[in-house]
Amino acid sequence: MENLTSTVTEMQYAMDTFYFLVCGALVMWMAAGFAMLEAGLVRSKNTTEILTKNVALFAVSCTMYMVCGYAIMYKGGAELFFLSGIEADGVAGAAEAATYAPSADFFFQVVFVATAMSIVSGAVAERMKLWAFLVFAVVMTGVIYPMEGSWTWGGEDVFGMFSLGSLIENEMVDGEMTYFGFSDFAGSGIVHMAGAAAALAGVLLLGARKGKYGKNGEVNAIPGANLPMATLGTFILWLGWFGFNGGSVLALASVESANAVAVVFMNTNAAAAGGLIGAILLAYILFKKADLTMALNGALAGLVAITAGPDTPTALSATIIGAVGGVLVVLSILTLDKLKIDDPVGAISVHGVVGLFGVMVVPFTNDGTSFVAQFLGALTIFVWVFVASLITWGVIKAVMGIRVSEEEEYEGVDITECGMEAYPEFTNK
Amino acid sequence: MKLVTAIIKPFKLDDVREALSEIGVQGITVTEVKGFGRQKGHTELYRGAEYVVDFLPKVKVEVAIGSDLLDQVIESITNAANTGKIGDGKIFVSPLEQVIRIRTGETGTDAV
């Protein structure tokens, strides 16, 4: 009998680990989605450079999270720097039996870091220096993101001051005070809004693309070069999101967790569909045209909106949450343009504005949270990431500059930064 | 000899080519061009912002012919390329001093 129990436990361990790894691989594939989306929404003369940023930021994220990010986020002590202690067996010798391999946990966490960083590259596209961007990526993925991750998923106090896990006193249960804490299931705030906050800080110091805003305040269109590519990127992100949210259940090998995973998949998909419908309808009402790029942003907004709580809503609620996200993203894109905050792919709107909405909407379907706790958590993340990013961008700007020259911008950063064009036989200047 | 240069709507190219073949034209030269006439440009919409496309894509067809075929060629192109809407294009006729077939060295009407 004892043998049988042990075999079942090992099967569960193997299955949870396998599930975790597959979900991590799906999230890794989101890097391809971001690369295609961004390459499709920039002009052809800036394609090679945005692709270079996307592949390089992924590699930088993985390396920095290995070097120090994971250790900072999950205070595992010195043995987690360079992951030197991570080979440990998750079952034998551990104080509390882990349900999956520790290295699978690292793999799943590291692809989230890359996702947060991918958000930044789209917002600063077409005018930021390649190397300045990669220096920022080192700081963002090595320190800025892991710090806020340690306060949320890592469970640490914010600079020793307060805990996001127990922000608001709730009620006495069995003589002990219970708390409402900040709840962000897969990271609407922790990953998406954090990436957008870093992007916003960068865009404010960087300025708009030349020609985007006219002297009299008019907004000029700078159409993306390849909408099939942007559409493919959106579908890839949609697919990868099943790993992002589904994997965040952290387990599969029991009836309870398998049910939870299925609900999360269902709601994630429903929200994306709702987001697309919300955005395309609003775009049609406002412009009398079915703007594809807005529809794509709408699907992503639906996904971001549901990410903070894909486990508690009904499918109908998830669709509505997604649809509100899709409406918000269109309004946000138009508003940011009025404020002359130039975001070529809409990343700040999709991940920032809708990320905040996603965090704030959780208490509607989850009794264990409160609006105040959600707001304080989101505020903590935003203030930290925005201020730390602003300082980092500022230092990089002072030391090496963050923006290419006007002439280089006109020629396209493909040639000036990478020395090669994406479509050498046909390029629009 | 005459050189007939027609600027037409791109989707009318096949019709024009067939019409010219029917009256015995042996060869044409086709170029994708951009420009504007009375149709001017048009506005497009991207993420809520309108922008003006000043130059519209057209196709330029060049036909070298003997003068005797001129009226027929003009009639064929006019009929084939006509939609009745603005932007149908124009036909320019200019005198052609000399034509030489490179392979044989033939000149004049023998070469067109």
Interface residues (C-beta under 8 A of the other chain):
Chain A: V219 N220 A221 I222 P223 G224 A283 L286 F287 K289 D291 T293 M294 V330 I333 L334 D337 G346
Chain B: E44 L45 Y46 R47 G48 A49 E50 Y51
